[in-house]
Amino acid sequence: MYTVEIIDSLKKFDELKPEWDRLYGLREHSIFFSFDYVKNYFQIILEKFKNVSISIFIIKDASGKIIAIFPFTLVNTRFCFFLNVKILYQEDFSLLPFYRFLIDPSVVVKNISEVLIEYLKQNQFWDILRWYNIPVDETCFEHFYEEFSKNFIVEKAVTETLIIEVNKKYDEYLRANIKKKDVKEFQRQHRRLTELGAIKLVVFNTRESIEHELPRFYEIENKNWKGRMGTSLLKTYQGLFFKRLIHLPSWDQKVNLFFLQVGKEYIAGLYAVIDQATFYLLKAGYDEKYYKYSPSTVLMYLVFERLFHEEIIKHIDCIGDFYSYERQFGVTARKKYTCFIYRKRQFAQIYMLLHNKINPFFIKYYNRIKNKSVED
């Protein structure tokens, strides 16, 4: 006999830490789903968004032992100015690049999915459930998708992220995976930058040094379209999120901050996390004054070269969607699921029309006006 409860406050979430850590330790999970990381995420979201609350589902067995945890936020919003929507999802899912299933591996997943679905059917506090960034190797997801499909309208999509395997010499990797024209273009931009001054790759990886240099990175990232759009780290709550990240327990020397220095100036930066021999590229930015030199591209080539030569990292994970401009760095991709679950058929049809057709049109038009570029 399983029961479902909802945790809806940070205080209750803190009390959940021992059980979260226990379930987290039963399987190989990304550090981005550790308790401290997710707590930092919840804290920032609650500080920023007044219409968002915590909605964490916990499932207990007959003895009261927690056997599964599903963290979400619940947002009450107005979509396309007139449609009132209550959504269970990860508000700003870009800050949670991986969504793993915290389930005791000794229990039957089908039973867990059935009890969660029955709870969602009986309680009408939601309209849509969105799951983002579920790795395709998360086998539990297929069980949930199958059961949800029997009870609700479900959409599933697959997106890709660039993964670079660090398993050979850098020159060999370039020859095998990068087009000659892209390598030549990098070399050309590198030569052009040397005309402005000596080029140096600078890295900071201690709490003290990163905290000191982080404002500089934010200023650089703000000096391009992100600053104009108001989406830069300097102008949004995400800046506070990444600042707090370096102070989380056990995160010392996991965060790395890289700069491309030309002469005496820093013209591009990169914020990354290294964990379990994987280099996760979280944020990058450049000073638009130097855009014709492709400073972010030069910086990434130099960072990748360093990682290959150190022979410590096994994978470079670019985290976000696999944009076309990233294909100059490689072709291997990691796949992940996005899943939309709708409680009512009529509501789903209206929302799908607005979300898939009308809203993208307005976003594209708005971005064109603001001259937003996807290239960095």
PyMOL commands that set and color helices and strands:
alter all, ss='L'
color gray80, all
select helices_A, chain A and resi 10-15+17-26+31-33+35-48+93-95+109-122+140-151+170-177+180-194+207-221+225-229+238-245+288-293+295-310+324-328+345-370
alter helices_A, ss='H'
color red, helices_A
select strands_A, chain A and resi 3-7+52-60+66-79+83-89+102-103+128-135+153-165+199-204+255-262+265-275+278-286+315-317+333-342
alter strands_A, ss='S'
color yellow, strands_A
deselect
rebuild
show_as cartoon
